[in-house]
Amino acid sequence: MSEEKIHKIILVGDGAVGSTYAFSLVQQGIAQELGIVDIVKERTQGDAIDLADATPWIAPKTIYSAEYSDAKDADLVVISAGAPQKPGETRLDLVNKNLKILSSIVEPIVESGFNGIFLVAANPVDILTHATWRMSGFPKDRVIGSGTSLDTGRLQKVIGEMEHVDPRSVNAYMLGEHGDTEFPVWSYNNVGGVKVSDWVKAHPEVGENKLEAIHKEVADMAYDIINKKGATFYGIGTALAFITKAILNNEHRVLPLSVPMDGEYGLHDLHIGTLAVVGRHGLEQVIEMPLSADEQAKMEASAKQLKEVMDKAFKETGVKVRQ
C-alpha cells in the first residue's frame, strides 16, 4: 500500500498572526506537518510543544521549530514575518523595513531548493507579494498574497449584521490594495441576488449614506482593533488557514487575493487584490470583475498608489531581485 501524501507547511514568522494561523491549522486539521521559523528560536520551540498539546483532541500533526533549510520539500511557505503595524501607522508605512526583512527570508528559502507555493501575509501585502515574486524568480502562479480576503470577510460580516443574514450567505467583495485605498464592489455585492445597494434603498431607516458608512467601517476596522488591543490576528489567521486549505485540497476556489496584473483592469507589473481561482498548483486564474466606471477609477487609483510606493521602496532599499 502506498503512503498517503503528506502536506507540509513552513511558517515564517511566529508573532501574533503566525501563531494564530498555526493554531487554526491545528484546529481544522489542515496539513500533516508544520515547521515554524522565527528569529526568536525559543518561541518557535515553545509554540511547537504547545500546539502539539492540542493534537490529541483533533488530528495527528508533526509540529516543530524549523530552519529555512526545512523548506526544501515543503508544499507551502507562509510568510507572516515583519514589523507589525503600530497605532497611527498605515500598512504602507511598513514597506521599507519589511522589504529588507522579506529579502532575508526569501533568499535562503529559494536556496534550500523549495519548489512549492509562497503565500504572503506580511504587510503591505500587495507590495511584499510582488517583491516575493521578484526576489524568488518563481513563476507568477506560485506566489500569492492574502490580499483583500480579510477585508472581504469584514465586509460580509457588516452586511450580514445589517441585513440579519449569515455572513456566509453574503456575496460581497473588497478589491484593490489591502489598505486605505481598498473599495467595495457595490455594482455587484449582493445577498440572494439582491444588490446591497438596492436593499439599502428599500430600507430608508438604515440611512441614505449607509454604503459609504460601511465602506469606512471596513476600511478603518484594522485601525480600530490596533488602537484597542495592539494588533489584529484572529481574522487574518483564520483567513490564511482557509486559503491554505483551498490550495492543499485543490479546491479550485474563488477567493479575493493579491495576484499579478497582466492587463486585467488595464494594470501591469504589480500585485493587487481581486478575485482569483486557486488550487493545488497555486494561482489558476485571475478573475477580472466587471466594474462600474467609478469602481474602475478606484482600482486604478489604488494601483497607482501601490506602484508609486513600491517603486520608491525598491529603489531606496536596493534589495536583490531575480526578475
VENTAGI-V987209 format. One record per residue. N is the residue number from 0. RES is the residue in one small letter. PSI is psi as a letter, one per 40 degrees, with the letter a starting at -180 (NA if undefined). OMEGA is omega as a letter, one per 40 degrees, with the letter a starting at -180 (* if undefined). Layout:
# VENTAGI-V987209
n: {N & N}
res: {RES & RES}
psi: {PSI & PSI}
omega: {OMEGA & OMEGA}
This chain:
# VENTAGI-V987209
n: {0 & 1 & 2 & 3 & 4 & 5 & 6 & 7 & 8 & 9 & 10 & 11 & 12 & 13 & 14 & 15 & 16 & 17 & 18 & 19 & 20 & 21 & 22 & 23 & 24 & 25 & 26 & 27 & 28 & 29 & 30 & 31 & 32 & 33 & 34 & 35 & 36 & 37 & 38 & 39 & 40 & 41 & 42 & 43 & 44 & 45 & 46 & 47 & 48 & 49 & 50 & 51 & 52 & 53 & 54 & 55 & 56 & 57 & 58 & 59 & 60 & 61 & 62 & 63 & 64 & 65 & 66 & 67 & 68 & 69 & 70 & 71 & 72 & 73 & 74 & 75 & 76 & 77 & 78 & 79 & 80 & 81 & 82 & 83 & 84 & 85 & 86 & 87 & 88 & 89 & 90 & 91 & 92 & 93 & 94 & 95 & 96 & 97 & 98 & 99 & 100 & 101 & 102 & 103 & 104 & 105 & 106 & 107 & 108 & 109 & 110 & 111 & 112 & 113 & 114 & 115 & 116 & 117 & 118 & 119 & 120 & 121 & 122 & 123 & 124 & 125 & 126 & 127 & 128 & 129 & 130 & 131 & 132 & 133 & 134 & 135 & 136 & 137 & 138 & 139 & 140 & 141 & 142 & 143 & 144 & 145 & 146 & 147 & 148 & 149 & 150 & 151 & 152 & 153 & 154 & 155 & 156 & 157 & 158 & 159 & 160 & 161 & 162 & 163 & 164 & 165 & 166 & 167 & 168 & 169 & 170 & 171 & 172 & 173 & 174 & 175 & 176 & 177 & 178 & 179 & 180 & 181 & 182 & 183 & 184 & 185 & 186 & 187 & 188 & 189 & 190 & 191 & 192 & 193 & 194 & 195 & 196 & 197 & 198 & 199 & 200 & 201 & 202 & 203 & 204 & 205 & 206 & 207 & 208 & 209 & 210 & 211 & 212 & 213 & 214 & 215 & 216 & 217 & 218 & 219 & 220 & 221 & 222 & 223 & 224 & 225 & 226 & 227 & 228 & 229 & 230 & 231 & 232 & 233 & 234 & 235 & 236 & 237 & 238 & 239 & 240 & 241 & 242 & 243 & 244 & 245 & 246 & 247 & 248 & 249 & 250 & 251 & 252 & 253 & 254 & 255 & 256 & 257 & 258 & 259 & 260 & 261 & 262 & 263 & 264 & 265 & 266 & 267 & 268 & 269 & 270 & 271 & 272 & 273 & 274 & 275 & 276 & 277 & 278 & 279 & 280 & 281 & 282 & 283 & 284 & 285 & 286 & 287 & 288 & 289 & 290 & 291 & 292 & 293 & 294 & 295 & 296 & 297 & 298 & 299 & 300 & 301 & 302 & 303 & 304 & 305 & 306 & 307 & 308 & 309 & 310 & 311 & 312 & 313 & 314 & 315 & 316 & 317 & 318 & 319 & 320 & 321 & 322}
res: {m & s & e & e & k & i & h & k & i & i & l & v & g & d & g & a & v & g & s & t & y & a & f & s & l & v & q & q & g & i & a & q & e & l & g & i & v & d & i & v & k & e & r & t & q & g & d & a & i & d & l & a & d & a & t & p & w & i & a & p & k & t & i & y & s & a & e & y & s & d & a & k & d & a & d & l & v & v & i & s & a & g & a & p & q & k & p & g & e & t & r & l & d & l & v & n & k & n & l & k & i & l & s & s & i & v & e & p & i & v & e & s & g & f & n & g & i & f & l & v & a & a & n & p & v & d & i & l & t & h & a & t & w & r & m & s & g & f & p & k & d & r & v & i & g & s & g & t & s & l & d & t & g & r & l & q & k & v & i & g & e & m & e & h & v & d & p & r & s & v & n & a & y & m & l & g & e & h & g & d & t & e & f & p & v & w & s & y & n & n & v & g & g & v & k & v & s & d & w & v & k & a & h & p & e & v & g & e & n & k & l & e & a & i & h & k & e & v & a & d & m & a & y & d & i & i & n & k & k & g & a & t & f & y & g & i & g & t & a & l & a & f & i & t & k & a & i & l & n & n & e & h & r & v & l & p & l & s & v & p & m & d & g & e & y & g & l & h & d & l & h & i & g & t & l & a & v & v & g & r & h & g & l & e & q & v & i & e & m & p & l & s & a & d & e & q & a & k & m & e & a & s & a & k & q & l & k & e & v & m & d & k & a & f & k & e & t & g & v & k & v & r & q}
psi: {h & i & i & i & h & h & h & h & h & h & h & h & h & f & a & d & d & d & d & d & d & d & d & d & d & d & d & e & f & h & i & e & h & h & h & h & h & i & d & g & d & d & d & d & d & d & d & d & d & d & d & d & d & e & d & d & e & c & i & i & h & h & h & i & h & i & i & d & d & e & e & d & f & i & d & h & h & h & h & e & i & i & h & i & h & i & h & e & i & i & d & d & e & e & d & d & d & d & d & d & d & d & d & e & d & d & d & d & d & d & d & e & e & h & f & b & h & h & h & h & e & i & i & h & d & d & d & d & d & d & d & d & d & d & d & d & e & i & i & d & e & e & h & i & i & e & b & f & d & d & d & d & d & d & d & d & d & d & d & d & d & d & e & f & i & h & d & e & e & h & g & i & i & h & i & a & i & g & a & d & e & i & i & i & g & d & e & d & h & i & h & f & e & h & i & d & d & d & d & d & d & e & g & e & d & e & h & d & f & d & d & d & d & d & d & d & d & d & d & e & d & d & d & d & d & d & d & d & e & d & i & h & d & d & d & d & d & d & d & d & d & d & d & d & d & d & d & d & e & f & e & f & i & h & i & h & i & h & i & i & h & f & e & h & e & e & i & i & f & i & h & i & h & i & i & i & h & i & a & d & e & b & h & d & h & h & h & h & i & h & i & i & d & d & d & d & d & d & d & d & d & d & d & d & d & d & d & d & d & d & d & d & d & d & d & d & d & f & i & h & i & e & NA}
omega: {a & i & i & i & i & i & a & i & i & i & i & a & a & i & a & a & a & a & i & i & i & i & i & i & a & a & a & i & a & i & a & a & a & i & a & a & i & i & i & a & a & i & i & i & i & i & i & i & a & i & i & i & i & a & i & a & a & a & i & i & i & a & a & i & a & i & i & a & a & a & a & a & a & i & a & i & a & a & i & a & i & i & a & i & a & i & i & i & i & i & a & i & a & a & a & a & a & i & i & i & a & i & a & i & a & a & a & i & i & i & i & a & i & a & a & a & i & i & a & i & a & a & e & a & a & i & a & i & i & i & i & i & a & a & a & a & a & i & a & a & a & i & a & i & a & i & a & a & i & a & i & i & i & i & i & i & a & i & i & i & a & a & i & i & i & a & i & i & a & i & a & a & i & i & i & i & i & a & a & a & i & a & i & a & a & i & i & a & a & i & a & i & i & a & i & i & i & i & i & i & a & i & a & a & a & i & a & i & a & a & i & i & i & i & a & a & a & a & a & a & i & i & a & a & a & i & a & a & i & a & i & i & a & a & a & i & i & i & i & i & i & i & i & a & i & i & a & a & i & a & a & a & i & a & i & a & i & a & a & i & i & i & i & a & a & a & i & i & i & i & a & a & i & i & i & i & i & i & a & a & i & a & a & a & i & a & i & a & i & a & i & i & i & i & i & i & i & i & i & i & i & i & a & i & i & a & a & i & a & a & i & a & i & a & a & a & a & a & a & i & i & i & *}
